[in-house]
Structures are given as C-alpha cells and as structure tokens.
C-alpha cells in the first residue's frame, strides 16, 4: 500500500497517457479504416479519471499535510 500511496500522482498520469494513446488509436482507425470506434467512451474515461484521480490526489495531499509533522516519515515505526 505504501508504494501506491507514494506514486499516486504518477499512476494517475500514466492512466491519462494510456487513455490518450487509446483515444488516438481509435481516432486514427475511424479516419483511415472506417471503423466504428465510439470516441465518446474515451471522453467518459477522461471524466472518470479526472474525478477519481484529482479527488484521490487532493485527499492524499491533505492527509499527508495535516496528519504528519514536517520532516517526519509517517510510515516509519519508532
């Protein structure tokens, strides 16, 4: 769990990158090959990632800021 908490922002950014790559591939397939890829599904993914990702990042930042002292590792057991 610590690894996920440590890299939460990078995980959200990677999800956006993957979603953009899939959206670009679908857009190109629609244009060149005439496939019927629903581009609205990618916008729904962006909305879901934006809501969940931003809220989880803000919650993590606020929890880290309010629940530990400066310079003290909250996960270090003493």
C-alpha positions in Angstrom: 0.0 0.0 0.0 2.9 2.4 0.7 4.1 2.1 -2.9 0.7 3.0 -4.3 0.4 6.0 -1.9 3.9 7.1 -2.8 3.3 7.1 -6.6 -0.4 8.0 -6.7 0.2 11.1 -9.0 2.4 9.1 -11.4 -0.2 6.4 -11.6 -3.0 8.9 -12.4 -0.7 10.5 -15.1 0.1 7.1 -16.6 -3.7 6.3 -16.8 -4.2 9.6 -18.7 -1.4 8.7 -21.1 -2.8 5.2 -21.7 -6.2 6.7 -22.3 -4.8 9.3 -24.7 -3.0 6.6 -26.7 -6.1 4.5 -26.9 -8.2 7.6 -28.0 -5.6 8.5 -30.6 -5.6 4.9 -32.0 -9.4 4.9 -32.2 -9.4 8.3 -33.9 -6.9 7.1 -36.5 -8.8 3.9 -37.0 -12.0 5.8 -37.6 -10.4 8.1 -40.0 -8.3 5.7 -42.1 -10.0 2.4 -41.8 -13.6 3.5 -41.3 -14.0 1.6 -38.1 -16.8 2.5 -35.8 -14.9 3.2 -32.6 -17.0 5.2 -30.2 -14.9 8.2 -29.2 -17.4 9.2 -26.5 -16.2 6.3 -24.4 -12.7 7.9 -24.2 -14.3 11.2 -23.0 -16.2 9.2 -20.4 -12.9 7.7 -19.3 -11.3 11.2 -19.0 -14.2 12.3 -16.9 -13.9 9.3 -14.6 -10.2 9.6 -14.3 -10.4 13.3 -13.7 -12.9 13.0 -10.9 -11.4 10.0 -9.2 -7.7 10.9 -9.8 -8.0 14.5 -8.8 -10.0 13.7 -5.7 -7.7 11.0 -4.6 -4.6 13.1 -5.1 -6.1 16.0 -3.2 -7.2 13.7 -0.4 -3.7 12.2 -0.2 -2.0 15.6 -0.2 -4.3 16.9 2.5 -3.9 13.7 4.6 -0.1 14.0 4.3 -0.1 17.7 5.1 -2.5 17.6 8.1 -1.6 14.3 9.7 2.2 14.4 10.0 4.8 16.8 11.1 7.4 18.3 8.7 10.3 16.1 8.1 8.8 13.1 9.8 8.1 9.9 7.8 4.6 8.9 8.8 5.3 5.2 7.8 8.4 4.9 9.9 7.8 2.9 13.0 9.8 4.0 16.1 
